[in-house]
Amino acid sequence: MKQVKYILVNETGSANAAGVGHCSRVSDFRHHTIVNSKGRSHQALINQLVSLRRQYPDAKILGLGEIDGENIRPSKAMNRLRRELSDLE
């Protein structure tokens, strides 16, 4: 079974989510999967995150925009998304 420690949300809208996974700021987050939010409704994004959360209950959910080198800078939008997800669990 694939080990996933981080669920990374590409909230930037970049169409190249696969390329984002190889950039230096994300390379330290081994064992991750990237969810692209571009072209998805908010509910579709929530549904996919809920599904991934069931598969990987211990994985942390981060936005790519929150990763600043070795630091994590929480954003209001991702905090709202995480709160919404916690209400569904």
Secondary structure, DSSP 8 states (H G I E B T S, - for coil): ----SEEEEETT--S-HHHHTTSHHHHTS-SEEEEE-TT--HHHHHHHHHHHHHH-TT-EEEEGGGEETTEE---HHHHHHHHHHHHH-
